[in-house]
Amino acid sequence: MLVLSVVLLHAEEVRTDVLLNDGWSIRPISNPTPGLKGTAVTLPHTWNANYIKGTEYNRETMVYTRMLSVSSEMVRNNRLFLRFEGVNSVADVFVNRRTVGLHKGGYTAFCIEITDFVHEGDNDLEVWVGNAFRTDVLPISGDFNVYGGIHRPVHLLVTAKDCISPLYYGSAGVFIRQDNVTKERAELTVETKLSLRSGSRNLRLKTVMQDAQGRVVAEAENTIDGESVKQTFAIGKPILWNGRKNPYLYTVITELKDGEKVIDRQTEYTGLRYYSVDKDRGFFLNGEHYELRGFNRHEDVDGKGSALLLEDHELDMQMICETGATMIRLSHYPQSKIFYQLADRQGMVLWSEIPLIGPGGYDFTGYVRNVEENARQVALEMVYQNYNHPSVCFWGLFNEILVNDGRFREWDNPVDFVRSLNTLVKKADPSRLTTFATCVPHTYYLGCSDLMAWNKYFRKPGNEQKVRQFYAEARKTAGGQPLGISEYGDAGSVKIHYDPRYDRVRDHAENYQLMTHEGYWKAVKEEPWLWCKCIWQFCDMQTSIRHEGDRDGVNDKGMVTYDRKTRKDIYYFYKAQWNPEPMVYITGRRFVNRRQPVTDVKAYTNLPSATLYVNGQKIGKAKTDELGRLMWKDIQLSEGENRIMVKAGKLSDECVWNYGQQE
């Protein structure tokens, strides 16, 4: 299991961060009964984690309440803030029945000052949380469920009168800009946003950069003449953050001082790197070609919805890393801070996007003019809250926003707004590249971003040739912009199987999912000009509009089941492609009960060859093909139980198939 460790750099803490995840209760706002006692809950929490029926799910407003205990030390010459890491989708916050703030958007953090609303002792904290559909709050469409609730942690921050501001778009208030990074030298600017209330004229700001061993590599100290301070740094011969090869991190400690006394401190981590994308040669990290291959990931776990704990994020990252993936697209919204931190430490390149997302199966649109203000707000929150993460290389502007191309129709035309959104994001962070994912001709969006990518699904049979033809044509009309693959895949249930020797194709069969992926990957694996290759998707996830496969309300295109308990066969296909650590895996292992006495045996490995044994008898050796496949044709099964074993070097894998019993 991956561990997200936090290094304690200082024994004394100058700001207090109290986690407020316990002691909450929840009740429907639709029940106005005086004195109604709510149901006790612990954060993170969502009220609609479980699918009900049909295409509807709980989109309503709930009231979260708890007591906020404030000590005399907290209120004495200090300031108090509430920081919410994520409330889905609209939060009205009240302290002692007074309005203290409103936030729209469920996937970015926000912070509210409550200094003037609290008193020593017990205070009433109440949050009205709504996930009802609104045209002024993202997302207004999409093939995933909008989980309602305080689905990420909540903090009480206590600072001095003067502090590093927690109010600037819900960010840390410290922004590490990489002005010019090479293997020889790194030039940086650290900008710190302050919130000053004391009137002191003795304030200074000190920033220290440390390497991974805690040695100081650069520092600066400045007097303060405003609420934004920029400090420049230069580091000779920096150790670069080099993706999965070496995810090296520096520590940046920023201290606000009144005279010689430190009154506030923020600690951030960053990795120094430079990268680019070429339309003909793909992605380059630190001057060297670096293949970006990986998965789309939703924050969604069976029984929990989006209310994930640290161990949930760690497990997802662990399983993704095991495949040998190098990138993750965070679909279709900014995700928990924990996951960005894990990506930094594991060297995983991220594509982070806002939930400006098209229908995905719905009969509506993902964009109307009324949502523009919220889209701009969420875009800036995403950028500033994740500014320092070296893992983030791409800001995503939208997913599948439709235009009237003959197949689809738009409501309001989105192109001008997307252009303005790109300008906004590039101004906030000129160091990163912008991109989008489309399912309509990209020619409508030329010039709307630095990069582009396609969500394009081609299934077997014959998908290999179709994929090659499509991307060859798309490349010709890309207007010089680099082109990537943001989504491809197919459905696969671990409970649905068929034998292609005898049976017609079964949609959602685990082995049919394999054939689609094998053909698609064969078509694109050797094309370096595709700047990214992202599979839909890492894990199965919940979506109320789906009525297919073995379970209503679930999109089963994942490599792993919704509960994370089973890695599907397709997971091992990509592991054989990407991870050099020796492995061997027999496919079709869950197709236990066979109806025919003769079958084929297929396995995946990254070794040159392997040998098949059936019931202890050696059948023969097979050579591995260019996709890591091993195939033995026309294998005779005995009546009853058959033990299938494949040996590759010192490794082996085995399973049991029964012949003569119905599945």
Protein Blocks (a to p, Z undefined) as FASTA:
>chain_A
ZZdddddfbfbdcbdcddffghiacddfklmcghiacddddddddfklbccbhjbdcddd
ddddddddddfklmnopacddddfbdcfbdcddeehiafbdcedjkbccdddfklmcceh
jddddddddfbdcfkbccfbdjddddedjfbccddddddfbdcdfkggoinoiacddfba
cfkbccdddddddddfklpakbccddddddfkopafbdcddddfbjbdcdddddehiacd
ehjklpcdddddddddehjacfbdcddddddddddddfklopaeehiacddddddddddd
ehklmmccfklmmmmmmmmmmnopabdcddfbdcdfklmmmmmmnopacddddfbdcfko
pabdfbdfklmmmmmmmmmmmmmmmmmpmklmbdcfbghiacdehjaccfbdfklmmmmm
mmmmmmmmmmbccddddfbdfklmgoiambdcdddddddehklmmmmmmmmmmmmmnnop
acddfbgcddddfkbccdfklmccdehiaklmmmmmmmmmmmmmmmmklmbdcdddfbdc
ddfkbcghjbghiackbfbdfklpaccfklmmmmmmmmmbdcdddehklmmbccbfbdcd
ddddfbfbdcddeehiafbdcdddfkopacdehiacdehjadddddehjbccdddddehi
aZZ
